[in-house]
Amino acid sequence: MRNRLFIGFLLSLAALAGLPATGFAQENDAGFWTNATVEKRINKDLDLVFTEEFRFNENVTQLESFFSDVGAEYGIIKGLKTGLFYRFINKRNLDGSYSQAHRFYGDVSYKRKFKRFEAGYRVRLQVQYRDVNRSETGNVPDWYIRQKVHFGYNTRSRFDPYLDGEIWYKTGPKWFGFDNIRITAGSTVRITKSHSLDLAYIYQQEFNETNPVTDFIFFIGYKFSF
């Protein structure tokens, strides 16, 4: 049953990726994202996580956004995990200035291994406030439900390839519907027990925007766990 759900979700992603943004001009852009994550194991069930990330767009010529992300993850039973996080975001405006946003989100995820294969599913409830006390809509939150599926393979080497698919569903307040998909193909690279890299290529497409953007992104992430 789970396999059928995963396959159906990926087919939905593929179908959405092929839909044109009818009536709107589309833009393509190349980007580069990079981050560093520190993960502290408190006990066998609880981890504290901090991430700093920088995202470049306009064919990697300008810093589009940067943010700090902090939170905790808790293992409920084997394979099932929940998490709570806060993200402080600086996002570039058209005039070159940066606006601030506060994002709060909670995750529930499940992963299961089948010999050397791994499959997972994550659902995220997200709320974000932008330009609080600086604009008329600054105190009006945007709500999203984000669903993500994950497939990975253990090569019994330092490199473990994976494929992820994620879709955003906006739940208010102004309108409801899908507005973004992200498909990621990459590999984790184990350097030592505590240090690892994440190398990936990301395809991302917006929907229901005045000028929807399709992004082609190269990603490098570093993680230190202790």
C-alpha atoms as an extended CHARMM CRD file, in Angstrom:
* protein
*
       226  EXT
         1         1  MET       CA              0.0000000000        0.0000000000        0.0000000000  PROA      1               0.0000000000
         2         2  ARG       CA              2.8130000000        2.4160000000        0.9170000000  PROA      2               0.0000000000
         3         3  ASN       CA              4.5910000000        1.6410000000       -2.3700000000  PROA      3               0.0000000000
         4         4  ARG       CA              1.4370000000        2.5070000000       -4.3140000000  PROA      4               0.0000000000
         5         5  LEU       CA              1.1250000000        5.8170000000       -2.4650000000  PROA      5               0.0000000000
         6         6  PHE       CA              4.7710000000        6.7010000000       -3.1890000000  PROA      6               0.0000000000
         7         7  ILE       CA              4.4110000000        5.8240000000       -6.8800000000  PROA      7               0.0000000000
         8         8  GLY       CA              1.1640000000        7.8020000000       -7.1770000000  PROA      8               0.0000000000
         9         9  PHE       CA              2.7580000000       10.8190000000       -5.5100000000  PROA      9               0.0000000000
        10        10  LEU       CA              5.7410000000       10.7630000000       -7.8930000000  PROA      10              0.0000000000
        11        11  LEU       CA              3.4120000000       10.4520000000      -10.8940000000  PROA      11              0.0000000000
        12        12  SER       CA              1.5270000000       13.5190000000       -9.6170000000  PROA      12              0.0000000000
        13        13  LEU       CA              4.7950000000       15.4140000000       -9.3690000000  PROA      13              0.0000000000
        14        14  ALA       CA              5.7280000000       14.4550000000      -12.9060000000  PROA      14              0.0000000000
        15        15  ALA       CA              2.3090000000       15.5250000000      -14.1930000000  PROA      15              0.0000000000
        16        16  LEU       CA              2.5310000000       18.8930000000      -12.4380000000  PROA      16              0.0000000000
        17        17  ALA       CA              6.0540000000       19.4570000000      -13.7300000000  PROA      17              0.0000000000
        18        18  GLY       CA              4.7220000000       19.1040000000      -17.2630000000  PROA      18              0.0000000000
        19        19  LEU       CA              1.8940000000       21.5990000000      -16.8420000000  PROA      19              0.0000000000
        20        20  PRO       CA              2.3810000000       25.0210000000      -18.4120000000  PROA      20              0.0000000000
        21        21  ALA       CA              1.6190000000       28.1350000000      -16.3860000000  PROA      21              0.0000000000
        22        22  THR       CA             -1.2720000000       29.1460000000      -18.6320000000  PROA      22              0.0000000000
        23        23  GLY       CA             -1.6210000000       32.8560000000      -19.2490000000  PROA      23              0.0000000000
        24        24  PHE       CA              1.6640000000       33.8250000000      -17.6140000000  PROA      24              0.0000000000
        25        25  ALA       CA              5.1810000000       34.4340000000      -18.8690000000  PROA      25              0.0000000000
        26        26  GLN       CA              7.6180000000       31.8290000000      -17.6180000000  PROA      26              0.0000000000
        27        27  GLU       CA             11.2100000000       32.4960000000      -16.5950000000  PROA      27              0.0000000000
        28        28  ASN       CA             14.1470000000       30.1090000000      -16.3120000000  PROA      28              0.0000000000
        29        29  ASP       CA             16.9870000000       30.6910000000      -13.8910000000  PROA      29              0.0000000000
        30        30  ALA       CA             20.1600000000       28.9510000000      -12.7540000000  PROA      30              0.0000000000
        31        31  GLY       CA             20.9270000000       28.9370000000       -9.0560000000  PROA      31              0.0000000000
        32        32  PHE       CA             23.4220000000       27.7770000000       -6.4780000000  PROA      32              0.0000000000
        33        33  TRP       CA             22.5030000000       26.8500000000       -2.9000000000  PROA      33              0.0000000000
        34        34  THR       CA             24.9440000000       25.9910000000       -0.1490000000  PROA      34              0.0000000000
        35        35  ASN       CA             24.5810000000       25.3440000000        3.5590000000  PROA      35              0.0000000000
        36        36  ALA       CA             26.3050000000       24.0850000000        6.6700000000  PROA      36              0.0000000000
        37        37  THR       CA             24.5020000000       22.0430000000        9.3340000000  PROA      37              0.0000000000
        38        38  VAL       CA             25.5250000000       21.1540000000       12.8780000000  PROA      38              0.0000000000
        39        39  GLU       CA             23.6290000000       18.2940000000       14.5310000000  PROA      39              0.0000000000
        40        40  LYS       CA             24.0370000000       17.5360000000       18.2400000000  PROA      40              0.0000000000
        41        41  ARG       CA             22.8520000000       14.1880000000       19.6100000000  PROA      41              0.0000000000
        42        42  ILE       CA             21.3400000000       14.7310000000       23.0680000000  PROA      42              0.0000000000
        43        43  ASN       CA             20.2830000000       11.1250000000       23.5690000000  PROA      43              0.0000000000
        44        44  LYS       CA             19.2490000000        8.1870000000       21.3680000000  PROA      44              0.0000000000
        45        45  ASP       CA             15.9260000000        9.8800000000       20.5270000000  PROA      45              0.0000000000
        46        46  LEU       CA             16.6160000000       13.6380000000       20.5510000000  PROA      46              0.0000000000
        47        47  ASP       CA             18.7860000000       15.7280000000       18.1880000000  PROA      47              0.0000000000
        48        48  LEU       CA             19.3220000000       19.4910000000       18.0750000000  PROA      48              0.0000000000
        49        49  VAL       CA             19.9180000000       20.9360000000       14.5940000000  PROA      49              0.0000000000
        50        50  PHE       CA             21.2500000000       24.2920000000       13.3420000000  PROA      50              0.0000000000
        51        51  THR       CA             21.6350000000       25.2380000000        9.6610000000  PROA      51              0.0000000000
        52        52  GLU       CA             22.9500000000       28.3380000000        7.9020000000  PROA      52              0.0000000000
        53        53  GLU       CA             22.1180000000       28.5570000000        4.1860000000  PROA      53              0.0000000000
        54        54  PHE       CA             22.8540000000       30.9090000000        1.2720000000  PROA      54              0.0000000000
        55        55  ARG       CA             20.9460000000       30.8660000000       -2.0270000000  PROA      55              0.0000000000
        56        56  PHE       CA             22.1120000000       32.5780000000       -5.2060000000  PROA      56              0.0000000000
        57        57  ASN       CA             19.9260000000       33.1980000000       -8.2650000000  PROA      57              0.0000000000
        58        58  GLU       CA             19.9300000000       35.2960000000      -11.4860000000  PROA      58              0.0000000000
        59        59  ASN       CA             22.3380000000       32.7750000000      -13.0240000000  PROA      59              0.0000000000
        60        60  VAL       CA             24.3330000000       32.7230000000       -9.7680000000  PROA      60              0.0000000000
        61        61  THR       CA             25.0840000000       36.4660000000       -9.8920000000  PROA      61              0.0000000000
        62        62  GLN       CA             23.2220000000       37.6860000000       -6.7820000000  PROA      62              0.0000000000
        63        63  LEU       CA             22.4200000000       36.5570000000       -3.2540000000  PROA      63              0.0000000000
        64        64  GLU       CA             18.6750000000       35.8930000000       -3.4270000000  PROA      64              0.0000000000
        65        65  SER       CA             18.2200000000       34.8330000000        0.1990000000  PROA      65              0.0000000000
        66        66  PHE       CA             20.0080000000       33.6060000000        3.3030000000  PROA      66              0.0000000000
        67        67  PHE       CA             18.6290000000       32.1610000000        6.4930000000  PROA      67              0.0000000000
        68        68  SER       CA             19.3350000000       30.6200000000        9.8800000000  PROA      68              0.0000000000
        69        69  ASP       CA             17.3650000000       27.5320000000       10.8650000000  PROA      69              0.0000000000
        70        70  VAL       CA             17.2480000000       25.9820000000       14.3320000000  PROA      70              0.0000000000
        71        71  GLY       CA             15.1670000000       23.1800000000       15.7930000000  PROA      71              0.0000000000
        72        72  ALA       CA             14.9400000000       19.7160000000       17.2890000000  PROA      72              0.0000000000
        73        73  GLU       CA             14.0550000000       16.2520000000       16.0220000000  PROA      73              0.0000000000
        74        74  TYR       CA             12.6500000000       13.4580000000       18.1760000000  PROA      74              0.0000000000
        75        75  GLY       CA             12.4640000000        9.7770000000       17.2990000000  PROA      75              0.0000000000
        76        76  ILE       CA              9.1250000000        8.2750000000       18.3550000000  PROA      76              0.0000000000
        77        77  ILE       CA              9.6470000000        4.6790000000       17.2490000000  PROA      77              0.0000000000
        78        78  LYS       CA             12.0240000000        3.0840000000       14.7590000000  PROA      78              0.0000000000
        79        79  GLY       CA             11.6880000000        4.9270000000       11.4660000000  PROA      79              0.0000000000
        80        80  LEU       CA              9.1650000000        7.5010000000       12.7520000000  PROA      80              0.0000000000
        81        81  LYS       CA             10.4120000000       10.9760000000       13.6420000000  PROA      81              0.0000000000
        82        82  THR       CA              8.9390000000       14.3870000000       14.4060000000  PROA      82              0.0000000000
        83        83  GLY       CA             10.5430000000       17.8240000000       14.4960000000  PROA      83              0.0000000000
        84        84  LEU       CA              9.8990000000       21.4880000000       15.3330000000  PROA      84              0.0000000000
        85        85  PHE       CA             11.8900000000       24.3250000000       13.7320000000  PROA      85              0.0000000000
        86        86  TYR       CA             12.2120000000       28.0980000000       13.4210000000  PROA      86              0.0000000000
        87        87  ARG       CA             13.7880000000       29.8730000000       10.4340000000  PROA      87              0.0000000000
        88        88  PHE       CA             14.8070000000       33.5410000000       10.1890000000  PROA      88              0.0000000000
        89        89  ILE       CA             14.9610000000       34.5370000000        6.5190000000  PROA      89              0.0000000000
        90        90  ASN       CA             16.4400000000       37.4740000000        4.6420000000  PROA      90              0.0000000000
        91        91  LYS       CA             15.0740000000       37.6530000000        1.0800000000  PROA      91              0.0000000000
        92        92  ARG       CA             16.1420000000       40.0730000000       -1.6400000000  PROA      92              0.0000000000
        93        93  ASN       CA             13.6220000000       42.6140000000       -2.9810000000  PROA      93              0.0000000000
        94        94  LEU       CA             13.5540000000       44.0480000000       -6.5010000000  PROA      94              0.0000000000
        95        95  ASP       CA             15.2590000000       47.2450000000       -5.2980000000  PROA      95              0.0000000000
        96        96  GLY       CA             18.1830000000       45.2930000000       -3.8480000000  PROA      96              0.0000000000
        97        97  SER       CA             17.1310000000       45.6020000000       -0.2090000000  PROA      97              0.0000000000
        98        98  TYR       CA             16.2880000000       42.5830000000        1.9330000000  PROA      98              0.0000000000
        99        99  SER       CA             13.0360000000       41.8470000000        3.7330000000  PROA      99              0.0000000000
       100       100  GLN       CA             12.7880000000       39.6170000000        6.7790000000  PROA      100             0.0000000000
       101       101  ALA       CA             10.5260000000       36.6480000000        7.3820000000  PROA      101             0.0000000000
       102       102  HSD       CA              9.8430000000       34.3590000000       10.3230000000  PROA      102             0.0000000000
       103       103  ARG       CA              8.9860000000       30.7580000000        9.5160000000  PROA      103             0.0000000000
       104       104  PHE       CA              7.7430000000       28.1240000000       11.9480000000  PROA      104             0.0000000000
       105       105  TYR       CA              7.2400000000       24.5400000000       10.8700000000  PROA      105             0.0000000000
       106       106  GLY       CA              6.6650000000       21.0550000000       12.1790000000  PROA      106             0.0000000000
       107       107  ASP       CA              7.5630000000       17.7590000000       10.4830000000  PROA      107             0.0000000000
       108       108  VAL       CA              6.4450000000       14.1780000000       10.7800000000  PROA      108             0.0000000000
       109       109  SER       CA              8.5210000000       11.7060000000        8.7710000000  PROA      109             0.0000000000
       110       110  TYR       CA              8.8280000000        7.9690000000        8.2960000000  PROA      110             0.0000000000
       111       111  LYS       CA             11.6370000000        5.9660000000        6.6710000000  PROA      111             0.0000000000
       112       112  ARG       CA             11.9120000000        2.2700000000        6.0100000000  PROA      112             0.0000000000
       113       113  LYS       CA             14.7600000000        0.2010000000        4.6220000000  PROA      113             0.0000000000
       114       114  PHE       CA             14.3690000000       -2.6840000000        2.1880000000  PROA      114             0.0000000000
       115       115  LYS       CA             17.7780000000       -4.4050000000        2.1500000000  PROA      115             0.0000000000
       116       116  ARG       CA             19.9930000000       -1.7300000000        0.4950000000  PROA      116             0.0000000000
       117       117  PHE       CA             17.0820000000        0.4990000000       -0.5640000000  PROA      117             0.0000000000
       118       118  GLU       CA             15.4010000000        3.1850000000        1.5400000000  PROA      118             0.0000000000
       119       119  ALA       CA             11.9910000000        4.8360000000        1.1090000000  PROA      119             0.0000000000
       120       120  GLY       CA             10.5700000000        7.6850000000        3.1390000000  PROA      120             0.0000000000
       121       121  TYR       CA              7.7220000000       10.1510000000        3.4260000000  PROA      121             0.0000000000
       122       122  ARG       CA              7.5710000000       13.5160000000        5.2170000000  PROA      122             0.0000000000
       123       123  VAL       CA              4.6890000000       15.9210000000        5.7790000000  PROA      123             0.0000000000
       124       124  ARG       CA              5.3540000000       19.4870000000        6.9410000000  PROA      124             0.0000000000
       125       125  LEU       CA              2.9670000000       22.1350000000        8.2830000000  PROA      125             0.0000000000
       126       126  GLN       CA              4.5060000000       25.5670000000        7.7300000000  PROA      126             0.0000000000
       127       127  VAL       CA              3.4910000000       29.1090000000        8.6890000000  PROA      127             0.0000000000
       128       128  GLN       CA              5.4240000000       32.2240000000        7.7010000000  PROA      128             0.0000000000
       129       129  TYR       CA              5.2250000000       35.9320000000        8.5460000000  PROA      129             0.0000000000
       130       130  ARG       CA              6.9930000000       38.4210000000        6.2690000000  PROA      130             0.0000000000
       131       131  ASP       CA              7.8310000000       42.0750000000        7.0060000000  PROA      131             0.0000000000
       132       132  VAL       CA              6.1310000000       42.0350000000       10.4140000000  PROA      132             0.0000000000
       133       133  ASN       CA              5.1300000000       45.6040000000       11.4220000000  PROA      133             0.0000000000
       134       134  ARG       CA              6.6590000000       46.8720000000        8.1680000000  PROA      134             0.0000000000
       135       135  SER       CA              3.8060000000       46.2580000000        5.7180000000  PROA      135             0.0000000000
       136       136  GLU       CA              0.0090000000       46.0570000000        5.7100000000  PROA      136             0.0000000000
       137       137  THR       CA              0.1300000000       42.2720000000        5.3700000000  PROA      137             0.0000000000
       138       138  GLY       CA              3.0500000000       41.7790000000        7.7610000000  PROA      138             0.0000000000
       139       139  ASN       CA              0.8630000000       40.2470000000       10.4630000000  PROA      139             0.0000000000
       140       140  VAL       CA             -1.0130000000       37.9520000000        8.0650000000  PROA      140             0.0000000000
       141       141  PRO       CA              0.6300000000       34.5040000000        7.8920000000  PROA      141             0.0000000000
       142       142  ASP       CA              1.0270000000       32.2510000000        4.8550000000  PROA      142             0.0000000000
       143       143  TRP       CA              0.1890000000       28.6190000000        5.5470000000  PROA      143             0.0000000000
       144       144  TYR       CA              1.5180000000       25.6300000000        3.6290000000  PROA      144             0.0000000000
       145       145  ILE       CA              1.3680000000       21.8660000000        3.7080000000  PROA      145             0.0000000000
       146       146  ARG       CA              4.4720000000       20.3570000000        2.1180000000  PROA      146             0.0000000000
       147       147  GLN       CA              4.7190000000       16.6740000000        1.2580000000  PROA      147             0.0000000000
       148       148  LYS       CA              7.9450000000       14.9330000000        0.3270000000  PROA      148             0.0000000000
       149       149  VAL       CA              8.8980000000       11.4150000000       -0.7570000000  PROA      149             0.0000000000
       150       150  HSD       CA             12.4260000000       10.0330000000       -0.6270000000  PROA      150             0.0000000000
       151       151  PHE       CA             14.1720000000        7.0900000000       -2.2600000000  PROA      151             0.0000000000
       152       152  GLY       CA             17.7740000000        6.1910000000       -1.4900000000  PROA      152             0.0000000000
       153       153  TYR       CA             20.2740000000        3.4180000000       -2.1560000000  PROA      153             0.0000000000
       154       154  ASN       CA             23.1630000000        2.1870000000       -0.0230000000  PROA      154             0.0000000000
       155       155  THR       CA             26.1060000000        1.4770000000       -2.3320000000  PROA      155             0.0000000000
       156       156  ARG       CA             28.2510000000        0.2290000000        0.5660000000  PROA      156             0.0000000000
       157       157  SER       CA             30.7190000000        2.9760000000       -0.2810000000  PROA      157             0.0000000000
       158       158  ARG       CA             31.0840000000        6.6460000000        0.6840000000  PROA      158             0.0000000000
       159       159  PHE       CA             28.4740000000        7.6250000000       -1.9210000000  PROA      159             0.0000000000
       160       160  ASP       CA             24.7480000000        6.9730000000       -1.4300000000  PROA      160             0.0000000000
       161       161  PRO       CA             22.5270000000        8.3190000000       -4.2620000000  PROA      161             0.0000000000
       162       162  TYR       CA             18.9630000000        9.4770000000       -3.6580000000  PROA      162             0.0000000000
       163       163  LEU       CA             15.9130000000       10.9380000000       -5.3910000000  PROA      163             0.0000000000
       164       164  ASP       CA             13.4290000000       13.2580000000       -3.6440000000  PROA      164             0.0000000000
       165       165  GLY       CA             10.1430000000       14.7750000000       -4.7740000000  PROA      165             0.0000000000
       166       166  GLU       CA              8.3540000000       17.5590000000       -2.8880000000  PROA      166             0.0000000000
       167       167  ILE       CA              5.1650000000       19.5320000000       -3.4740000000  PROA      167             0.0000000000
       168       168  TRP       CA              3.7680000000       22.6600000000       -1.7710000000  PROA      168             0.0000000000
       169       169  TYR       CA              0.0680000000       23.1860000000       -1.1200000000  PROA      169             0.0000000000
       170       170  LYS       CA             -0.9550000000       26.6680000000        0.0140000000  PROA      170             0.0000000000
       171       171  THR       CA             -3.7760000000       26.6160000000        2.5620000000  PROA      171             0.0000000000
       172       172  GLY       CA             -4.4720000000       30.3430000000        2.8680000000  PROA      172             0.0000000000
       173       173  PRO       CA             -5.2690000000       32.9810000000        3.6530000000  PROA      173             0.0000000000
       174       174  LYS       CA             -5.8350000000       34.5150000000        0.1880000000  PROA      174             0.0000000000
       175       175  TRP       CA             -6.1150000000       31.3670000000       -1.9270000000  PROA      175             0.0000000000
       176       176  PHE       CA             -5.7120000000       27.6000000000       -1.8040000000  PROA      176             0.0000000000
       177       177  GLY       CA             -3.8190000000       25.3230000000       -4.1760000000  PROA      177             0.0000000000
       178       178  PHE       CA             -0.5030000000       23.8700000000       -5.3430000000  PROA      178             0.0000000000
       179       179  ASP       CA              2.1350000000       26.4970000000       -6.0930000000  PROA      179             0.0000000000
       180       180  ASN       CA              5.5530000000       24.8090000000       -6.1660000000  PROA      180             0.0000000000
       181       181  ILE       CA              7.2740000000       21.4890000000       -6.8460000000  PROA      181             0.0000000000
       182       182  ARG       CA             10.8770000000       20.4570000000       -6.2460000000  PROA      182             0.0000000000
       183       183  ILE       CA             12.6410000000       17.3660000000       -7.5810000000  PROA      183             0.0000000000
       184       184  THR       CA             16.1230000000       16.6180000000       -6.2540000000  PROA      184             0.0000000000
       185       185  ALA       CA             18.6610000000       14.0600000000       -7.4670000000  PROA      185             0.0000000000
       186       186  GLY       CA             21.8590000000       13.7780000000       -5.5090000000  PROA      186             0.0000000000
       187       187  SER       CA             24.1990000000       11.8170000000       -3.2990000000  PROA      187             0.0000000000
       188       188  THR       CA             25.3870000000       11.9480000000        0.2760000000  PROA      188             0.0000000000
       189       189  VAL       CA             29.1430000000       11.6240000000        0.6620000000  PROA      189             0.0000000000
       190       190  ARG       CA             30.4440000000       10.2270000000        3.9420000000  PROA      190             0.0000000000
       191       191  ILE       CA             33.8420000000       11.7280000000        4.7570000000  PROA      191             0.0000000000
       192       192  THR       CA             34.1930000000       10.4900000000        8.3300000000  PROA      192             0.0000000000
       193       193  LYS       CA             31.7590000000        9.3230000000       11.0050000000  PROA      193             0.0000000000
       194       194  SER       CA             31.0180000000       12.9630000000       11.9410000000  PROA      194             0.0000000000
       195       195  HSD       CA             31.4780000000       14.7920000000        8.6220000000  PROA      195             0.0000000000
       196       196  SER       CA             29.4890000000       14.4170000000        5.3980000000  PROA      196             0.0000000000
       197       197  LEU       CA             28.5940000000       16.2720000000        2.2050000000  PROA      197             0.0000000000
       198       198  ASP       CA             25.3800000000       16.4660000000        0.2000000000  PROA      198             0.0000000000
       199       199  LEU       CA             25.7640000000       17.0670000000       -3.5470000000  PROA      199             0.0000000000
       200       200  ALA       CA             22.5980000000       17.5070000000       -5.5990000000  PROA      200             0.0000000000
       201       201  TYR       CA             20.8890000000       18.9380000000       -8.6510000000  PROA      201             0.0000000000
       202       202  ILE       CA             17.4550000000       20.5050000000       -8.0480000000  PROA      202             0.0000000000
       203       203  TYR       CA             14.6130000000       21.2130000000      -10.4580000000  PROA      203             0.0000000000
       204       204  GLN       CA             12.0430000000       23.6250000000       -9.0280000000  PROA      204             0.0000000000
       205       205  GLN       CA              8.9270000000       25.0870000000      -10.6530000000  PROA      205             0.0000000000
       206       206  GLU       CA              6.4090000000       27.6680000000       -9.4290000000  PROA      206             0.0000000000
       207       207  PHE       CA              2.6730000000       27.7250000000      -10.1800000000  PROA      207             0.0000000000
       208       208  ASN       CA             -0.0910000000       30.2870000000       -9.7700000000  PROA      208             0.0000000000
       209       209  GLU       CA              2.3640000000       33.2030000000       -9.8160000000  PROA      209             0.0000000000
       210       210  THR       CA              2.2700000000       36.2940000000      -12.0420000000  PROA      210             0.0000000000
       211       211  ASN       CA              5.7390000000       35.4590000000      -13.3950000000  PROA      211             0.0000000000
       212       212  PRO       CA              6.4000000000       31.8220000000      -12.4580000000  PROA      212             0.0000000000
       213       213  VAL       CA             10.0600000000       30.8280000000      -12.3310000000  PROA      213             0.0000000000
       214       214  THR       CA             11.6140000000       27.4710000000      -13.1770000000  PROA      214             0.0000000000
       215       215  ASP       CA             14.9040000000       27.0160000000      -11.3190000000  PROA      215             0.0000000000
       216       216  PHE       CA             17.8150000000       24.7210000000      -12.1490000000  PROA      216             0.0000000000
       217       217  ILE       CA             19.9490000000       24.6010000000       -9.0270000000  PROA      217             0.0000000000
       218       218  PHE       CA             23.2560000000       23.0760000000       -7.9970000000  PROA      218             0.0000000000
       219       219  PHE       CA             23.4460000000       22.3410000000       -4.2710000000  PROA      219             0.0000000000
       220       220  ILE       CA             26.3520000000       21.6430000000       -1.9060000000  PROA      220             0.0000000000
       221       221  GLY       CA             25.7040000000       20.9770000000        1.7710000000  PROA      221             0.0000000000
       222       222  TYR       CA             28.0440000000       20.1660000000        4.6390000000  PROA      222             0.0000000000
       223       223  LYS       CA             27.0040000000       18.4090000000        7.8560000000  PROA      223             0.0000000000
       224       224  PHE       CA             28.8060000000       17.9090000000       11.1560000000  PROA      224             0.0000000000
       225       225  SER       CA             27.2330000000       15.4830000000       13.6240000000  PROA      225             0.0000000000
       226       226  PHE       CA             28.4290000000       14.7980000000       17.1400000000  PROA      226             0.0000000000
